[in-house]
């Protein structure tokens, strides 16, 4: 009898007789580059599009308290406290500098100060100088640090005033009007901003402002420079200082040209019919003698008076109801007040809303870029973690299936051999 056959799996270093499809898949997996371990530096599918050096410059300074200093004709320092708005957006290549000061002007509704604007367009800026921690040359305590921005212009700023109102200021605000008028005729001045009122990010952006203007061809921000949205939607008026200087501010009795421009002309068409038909006679007309009223007139007046008294008594005895007296006039007045409040709110906060809008858009772009990078990194991490596990499970399953098939095939072959040998052995013994 032949020796028994031992059934065992082939050694691990001996190749199996695998089907062609499984063999090709195993060779492809073995030849693929190994994935990095968890401790290795993660690789990126593509270079990140975000670069800190290429971040667009977006700066918004909206109605900050500042001081403008310039030298007058006597080489003496003059100053003016006002609101400073500076907007620069390099993604759109637009910018504008706006200086605002409120002045009480002599006009019909002079209960509030009216803002006067100076628009400095980027096309008119020759150069910008930056001074860190610069003391104010005119304040009593020069130790307070400020950031100084010196502007040198090709042309004077645009001076914008309310429409249909003469530039006559009240006594207490004449110096403000004189300062704004002087600034509107200058090409060199320095804007000082308190250092403590500015965030660190704002200070760093202001330090880059000269190089930004040198390296970018900035255009005027037409939306912020529009005069149509000023003065509650009535629009502003750009003043020509040369024409303004040719006429005196307060016309005297002998200044006919200024009086004709300030006071309206009256013609015969503007006069009322009574004024045209009135004779030149200045005598007072006689009034007819009063005649005593007749008894019938007295009775009629008494009846009317009694009826009104009865109506008043009924109204006093009736339950109180909301007052409907002059309801139409009251509604009209309320609508007028509401419209004025809306215009005041819109005019006051429109610049701030636009500044917030630009800031939100810039922040949103940065957040989207950051989220895209983060999502890409997370996707790569998931791929590195999940793909090896899935491949490993698939290979193990394939290996188990192959081993089972091989074992079944070998078992069948062994059984056939055993049966043949047993038959041969029985035949030999019977013979």
C-alpha positions as CSV (number, residue, x, y, z in Angstrom):
1,X,0.0,0.0,0.0
2,X,1.3,3.4,-0.9
3,X,2.1,6.0,1.7
4,X,-0.8,8.3,2.8
5,X,-1.0,11.7,1.2
6,X,-0.9,14.8,3.5
7,X,-3.4,17.6,2.7
8,X,-2.0,21.0,3.6
9,X,-2.0,24.5,2.2
10,X,0.9,25.6,0.0
11,X,3.7,27.6,1.8
12,X,3.2,31.3,1.7
13,X,6.3,31.9,-0.5
14,X,5.0,29.5,-3.2
15,X,2.9,31.2,-5.9
16,X,-0.6,29.9,-6.4
17,X,-2.1,28.9,-9.7
18,X,-4.6,31.8,-9.8
19,X,-7.1,32.6,-12.6
20,X,-5.9,35.3,-15.1
21,X,-8.3,38.0,-13.9
22,X,-7.4,37.6,-10.2
23,X,-3.7,37.4,-11.1
24,X,-3.9,40.7,-13.1
25,X,-5.7,42.5,-10.3
26,X,-3.2,41.3,-7.7
27,X,-0.3,42.4,-9.8
28,X,-1.9,45.8,-10.3
29,X,-2.4,46.3,-6.6
30,X,1.2,45.1,-5.9
31,X,2.7,47.5,-8.5
32,X,0.7,50.5,-7.3
33,X,2.6,53.1,-5.2
34,X,2.2,52.7,-1.4
35,X,0.0,55.1,0.4
36,X,1.8,57.1,3.1
37,X,1.4,56.3,6.7
38,X,-0.4,58.5,9.2
39,X,2.8,60.1,10.4
40,X,4.0,61.1,6.9
41,X,3.3,64.5,5.5
42,X,0.0,64.5,3.5
43,X,0.2,65.2,-0.2
44,X,-2.2,67.4,-2.1
45,X,-3.9,66.6,-5.4
46,X,-3.2,70.1,-6.7
47,X,-1.4,73.1,-5.4
48,X,-3.5,75.3,-3.3
49,X,-4.9,78.4,-5.1
50,X,-4.7,80.5,-2.0
51,X,-1.6,82.5,-1.3
52,X,-1.2,84.9,1.5
53,X,1.1,87.1,-0.6
54,X,-1.6,87.3,-3.3
55,X,-4.5,88.2,-1.0
56,X,-6.4,91.2,-2.5
57,X,-6.1,94.5,-0.6
58,X,-9.5,95.6,0.7
59,X,-9.6,98.5,3.1
60,X,-12.6,100.3,4.5
61,X,-12.4,103.2,6.9
62,X,-15.9,104.7,7.4
63,X,-16.4,108.1,9.1
64,X,-13.5,108.0,11.5
65,X,-12.7,111.0,13.6
66,X,-9.6,112.6,12.2
67,X,-7.7,115.9,11.9
68,X,-6.5,117.5,8.6
69,X,-3.5,119.8,8.9
70,X,-2.2,122.1,6.1
71,X,0.0,125.2,5.8
72,X,-1.6,128.5,4.9
73,X,-0.2,131.3,2.8
74,X,1.8,132.5,5.8
75,X,3.4,129.0,6.3
76,X,1.4,128.6,9.5
77,X,-0.2,125.3,10.4
78,X,-4.0,125.2,10.2
79,X,-6.2,122.3,11.2
80,X,-9.8,121.1,10.9
81,X,-11.5,118.2,12.8
82,X,-13.8,116.2,10.5
83,X,-14.9,112.7,9.6
84,X,-12.6,110.6,7.3
85,X,-13.8,107.8,5.0
86,X,-11.2,105.9,3.0
87,X,-12.2,102.9,0.8
88,X,-9.8,100.9,-1.3
89,X,-10.7,97.7,-3.2
90,X,-8.0,96.2,-5.3
91,X,-10.2,93.3,-6.6
92,X,-12.2,96.0,-8.4
93,X,-9.4,98.5,-8.7
94,X,-11.5,101.3,-7.2
95,X,-10.8,103.8,-4.3
96,X,-11.9,107.1,-2.9
97,X,-11.1,109.4,0.0
98,X,-14.0,111.4,1.5
99,X,-13.7,114.2,4.1
100,X,-17.0,115.3,5.8
101,X,-17.8,118.2,8.1
102,X,-21.2,119.4,9.4
103,X,-21.9,123.1,9.2
104,X,-24.9,125.2,10.3
105,X,-25.9,127.1,7.1
106,X,-28.4,130.0,7.0
107,X,-31.5,128.7,5.3
108,X,-35.1,128.1,5.9
109,X,-34.8,124.8,7.8
110,X,-31.6,125.3,9.7
111,X,-32.3,123.1,12.7
112,X,-29.6,120.6,11.9
113,X,-26.1,120.8,10.6
114,X,-25.7,120.0,6.9
115,X,-22.7,118.0,5.8
116,X,-20.2,119.4,3.4
117,X,-18.1,116.9,1.4
118,X,-14.6,116.8,-0.1
119,X,-14.1,114.0,-2.6
120,X,-10.5,113.1,-3.4
121,X,-10.4,110.7,-6.4
122,X,-7.5,108.3,-6.9
123,X,-6.7,109.6,-10.4
124,X,-5.9,113.0,-8.8
125,X,-3.5,111.6,-6.2
126,X,0.2,112.2,-7.1
127,X,1.6,110.4,-4.0
128,X,0.8,109.3,-0.4
129,X,3.2,109.5,2.5
130,X,2.9,107.4,5.6
131,X,4.0,108.5,9.1
132,X,3.7,106.0,11.9
133,X,3.1,107.4,15.5
134,X,3.3,110.9,14.2
135,X,2.3,113.6,16.8
136,X,-0.2,116.3,15.9
137,X,1.7,119.5,15.2
138,X,-1.1,121.7,16.5
139,X,-2.5,119.9,19.6
140,X,-1.7,120.9,23.2
141,X,-0.4,117.4,24.0
142,X,1.8,116.3,21.2
143,X,2.6,113.0,22.9
144,X,-0.6,111.4,21.8
145,X,0.4,109.1,18.8
146,X,-1.4,109.4,15.5
147,X,-1.0,107.9,12.0
148,X,-0.3,110.5,9.4
149,X,-1.2,110.2,5.7
150,X,0.2,113.0,3.6
151,X,-1.6,113.5,0.3
152,X,-0.1,115.3,-2.7
153,X,-2.7,115.9,-5.5
154,X,-2.6,116.8,-9.1
155,X,-5.9,118.7,-8.7
156,X,-8.0,120.1,-5.9
157,X,-10.7,118.0,-4.2
158,X,-14.3,118.2,-5.4
159,X,-16.2,120.4,-3.0
160,X,-19.9,119.2,-2.7
161,X,-22.5,121.3,-0.9
162,X,-26.3,121.1,-0.5
163,X,-28.3,122.1,-3.5
164,X,-30.3,125.4,-3.7
165,X,-28.7,126.7,-0.5
166,X,-26.2,129.6,-0.3
167,X,-22.9,129.1,1.5
168,X,-23.6,131.4,4.4
169,X,-22.8,129.8,7.8
170,X,-23.9,130.9,11.2
171,X,-21.5,132.8,13.4
172,X,-20.4,129.8,15.4
173,X,-19.6,127.7,12.3
174,X,-17.9,130.3,10.1
175,X,-14.5,128.8,10.9
176,X,-15.7,125.4,9.8
177,X,-16.9,126.7,6.5
178,X,-13.7,128.7,6.0
179,X,-11.7,125.5,6.8
180,X,-13.6,123.4,4.3
181,X,-13.3,126.1,1.6
182,X,-9.6,126.3,2.3
183,X,-9.2,122.6,2.0
184,X,-11.1,122.5,-1.2
185,X,-8.4,124.8,-2.8
186,X,-5.4,122.8,-1.6
187,X,-3.2,120.1,-3.2
188,X,-1.2,119.1,-0.2
189,X,-2.5,118.2,3.2
190,X,-2.0,115.6,5.9
191,X,-4.7,113.5,7.5
192,X,-4.1,112.4,11.1
193,X,-5.9,109.4,12.6
194,X,-5.7,108.6,16.4
195,X,-3.6,105.4,16.7
196,X,-5.6,104.0,19.6
197,X,-8.8,104.2,17.6
198,X,-7.5,101.9,14.9
199,X,-7.3,98.1,15.1
200,X,-3.9,96.4,14.5
201,X,-5.1,95.1,11.1
202,X,-6.2,98.6,10.1
203,X,-2.7,100.0,11.0
204,X,-1.0,97.4,9.0
205,X,-3.2,98.1,6.0
206,X,-2.6,101.8,6.3
207,X,1.2,101.2,6.2
208,X,0.7,99.4,2.8
209,X,-1.4,102.2,1.4
210,X,1.5,104.1,-0.4
211,X,2.7,101.0,-2.2
212,X,-0.8,100.0,-3.1
213,X,-1.4,103.4,-4.9
214,X,2.0,103.1,-6.6
215,X,1.5,99.6,-7.9
216,X,-2.1,99.7,-8.9
217,X,-4.0,101.9,-11.3
218,X,-7.0,102.6,-9.2
219,X,-10.1,104.2,-10.6
220,X,-12.8,106.2,-8.8
221,X,-15.4,104.3,-6.9
222,X,-18.4,105.6,-8.8
223,X,-20.9,104.2,-6.3
224,X,-19.5,106.0,-3.4
225,X,-18.6,109.1,-5.4
226,X,-22.1,109.6,-6.7
227,X,-23.7,112.9,-5.5
228,X,-27.2,111.7,-6.3
229,X,-27.6,109.8,-3.1
230,X,-26.5,112.7,-0.9
231,X,-28.8,115.0,1.1
232,X,-31.8,112.7,1.4
233,X,-31.7,111.8,-2.3
234,X,-31.9,115.4,-3.5
235,X,-28.3,115.2,-4.7
236,X,-25.3,117.4,-4.0
237,X,-23.9,120.3,-6.0
238,X,-20.2,120.6,-6.9
239,X,-19.0,124.1,-6.2
240,X,-16.6,126.0,-8.4
241,X,-14.4,127.9,-5.9
242,X,-13.2,130.4,-8.5
243,X,-16.8,131.5,-9.1
244,X,-17.5,131.4,-5.4
245,X,-14.5,133.7,-4.7
246,X,-15.7,136.2,-7.3
247,X,-18.8,137.0,-5.3
248,X,-18.8,138.1,-1.6
249,X,-20.4,135.8,0.9
250,X,-22.6,138.4,2.5
251,X,-23.8,141.0,-0.2
252,X,-23.9,144.6,0.8
253,X,-26.5,147.1,-0.3
254,X,-24.2,148.4,-3.0
255,X,-23.4,144.9,-4.4
256,X,-26.0,144.7,-7.1
257,X,-24.6,141.6,-8.8
258,X,-24.6,139.5,-5.6
259,X,-28.0,140.8,-4.6
260,X,-29.4,139.8,-7.9
261,X,-28.0,136.3,-7.5
262,X,-29.2,135.9,-3.9
263,X,-32.6,137.6,-4.0
264,X,-35.3,136.5,-6.5
265,X,-36.4,139.0,-9.1
266,X,-40.0,140.2,-9.0
267,X,-41.8,141.2,-12.3
268,X,-45.3,142.3,-13.1
269,X,-46.2,138.7,-13.8
270,X,-45.3,137.6,-10.3
271,X,-47.4,140.3,-8.7
272,X,-51.0,139.6,-7.6
273,X,-53.9,141.2,-9.4
274,X,-54.6,143.5,-6.5
275,X,-51.1,144.8,-6.5
276,X,-51.3,145.5,-10.3
277,X,-54.7,147.2,-10.1
278,X,-54.0,149.2,-6.9
279,X,-53.8,152.9,-7.7
280,X,-50.8,154.8,-6.6
281,X,-53.0,156.8,-4.1
282,X,-51.9,156.1,-0.5
283,X,-55.0,157.4,1.2
284,X,-56.8,154.9,3.5
285,X,-60.3,154.1,2.1
286,X,-63.2,155.0,4.2
287,X,-65.1,152.2,5.9
288,X,-68.9,152.4,5.9
289,X,-70.7,153.0,9.2
290,X,-71.8,149.9,11.0
291,X,-75.6,149.4,11.1
292,X,-77.2,147.5,14.0
293,X,-78.2,144.0,13.2
294,X,-81.9,143.3,12.6
295,X,-84.0,141.2,15.0
296,X,-84.2,138.3,12.5
297,X,-80.4,138.2,12.3
298,X,-80.1,138.0,16.1
299,X,-82.6,135.2,16.3
300,X,-80.7,133.2,13.6
301,X,-77.4,133.6,15.4
302,X,-79.0,132.6,18.7
303,X,-80.4,129.4,17.2
304,X,-77.1,128.5,15.7
305,X,-75.4,129.1,19.0
306,X,-77.9,126.9,20.8
307,X,-77.5,124.1,18.3
308,X,-73.7,124.2,18.7
309,X,-74.1,124.0,22.5
310,X,-76.3,121.0,22.2
311,X,-73.8,119.3,19.9
312,X,-71.0,120.0,22.3
313,X,-73.0,118.6,25.3
314,X,-73.8,115.4,23.3
315,X,-70.1,115.0,22.4
316,X,-69.1,115.5,26.0
317,X,-71.6,112.9,27.3
318,X,-70.8,110.3,24.6
319,X,-68.1,107.7,25.4
320,X,-64.6,108.6,24.4
321,X,-63.4,107.5,21.0
322,X,-60.1,108.1,19.2
323,X,-59.8,111.6,17.9
324,X,-60.7,111.9,14.3
325,X,-60.3,115.6,14.1
326,X,-58.1,116.5,11.1
327,X,-57.3,112.8,10.6
328,X,-56.2,113.4,7.0
329,X,-53.8,116.2,8.0
330,X,-52.4,114.0,10.8
331,X,-51.9,111.1,8.5
332,X,-50.2,113.3,6.0
333,X,-47.9,114.7,8.8
334,X,-47.1,111.2,10.0
335,X,-46.2,110.1,6.5
336,X,-44.0,113.1,6.1
337,X,-42.2,112.4,9.4
338,X,-41.8,108.8,8.5
339,X,-40.3,109.7,5.1
340,X,-37.9,112.1,6.7
341,X,-36.8,109.5,9.2
342,X,-36.2,107.0,6.5
343,X,-34.2,109.4,4.5
344,X,-32.1,110.4,7.6
345,X,-31.4,106.7,8.4
346,X,-30.6,105.9,4.8
347,X,-28.3,108.9,4.4
348,X,-26.6,108.3,7.8
349,X,-25.9,104.5,7.4
350,X,-25.6,104.0,3.7
351,X,-21.8,104.4,3.7
352,X,-21.5,102.1,6.7
353,X,-23.7,99.5,5.0
354,X,-21.6,99.6,1.8
355,X,-18.4,99.3,4.0
356,X,-19.9,96.3,5.8
357,X,-20.9,94.8,2.4
358,X,-17.4,95.1,1.1
359,X,-16.0,93.6,4.3
360,X,-18.5,90.7,4.2
361,X,-17.8,89.9,0.6
362,X,-14.0,89.9,1.2
363,X,-14.4,87.7,4.3
364,X,-16.8,85.4,2.5
365,X,-14.2,84.9,-0.3
366,X,-11.6,84.1,2.3
367,X,-13.9,81.7,4.2
368,X,-14.9,79.9,1.0
369,X,-11.2,79.4,0.0
370,X,-10.4,78.2,3.5
371,X,-13.4,75.8,3.4
372,X,-12.4,74.5,0.0
373,X,-8.9,73.8,1.2
374,X,-10.2,72.2,4.4
375,X,-12.6,70.0,2.4
376,X,-9.8,69.0,0.1
377,X,-7.6,68.0,3.0
378,X,-10.4,66.1,4.7
379,X,-11.2,64.3,1.5
380,X,-7.6,63.2,1.1
381,X,-7.5,62.0,4.7
382,X,-10.7,60.0,4.2
383,X,-9.3,58.5,1.0
384,X,-6.0,57.5,2.7
385,X,-7.9,55.9,5.6
386,X,-10.7,54.2,3.7
387,X,-9.0,53.0,0.5
388,X,-6.4,50.8,2.2
389,X,-9.1,49.2,4.4
390,X,-11.3,48.6,1.4
391,X,-8.5,47.2,-0.7
392,X,-7.3,45.0,2.2
393,X,-10.8,43.6,2.7
394,X,-11.2,42.9,-1.0
395,X,-7.8,41.2,-1.3
396,X,-8.5,39.0,1.8
397,X,-11.8,38.0,0.5
398,X,-10.3,37.2,-2.9
399,X,-7.5,35.2,-1.2
400,X,-10.0,33.2,0.8
401,X,-12.1,32.4,-2.2
402,X,-9.0,31.3,-4.2
403,X,-7.8,29.1,-1.3
404,X,-11.2,27.5,-1.0
405,X,-11.3,26.7,-4.7
406,X,-7.7,25.3,-4.7
407,X,-8.5,23.2,-1.6
408,X,-11.6,21.8,-3.2
409,X,-9.8,21.0,-6.5
410,X,-6.8,19.4,-4.6
411,X,-9.3,17.4,-2.4
412,X,-11.1,16.1,-5.5
413,X,-7.8,15.1,-7.1
414,X,-6.6,13.3,-4.0
415,X,-9.9,11.5,-3.6
416,X,-9.7,10.3,-7.2
417,X,-6.1,9.0,-6.7
418,X,-7.1,7.3,-3.4
419,X,-10.0,5.6,-5.1
420,X,-7.9,4.4,-8.0
421,X,-5.2,3.0,-5.7
422,X,-7.7,1.2,-3.6
423,X,-9.3,-0.4,-6.7
424,X,-5.8,-1.4,-7.9
425,X,-5.0,-2.9,-4.5
426,X,-8.3,-4.9,-4.3
427,X,-7.8,-6.1,-7.9
428,X,-4.2,-7.3,-7.1
429,X,-5.4,-9.1,-4.0
430,X,-8.3,-10.9,-5.8
431,X,-5.9,-11.9,-8.5
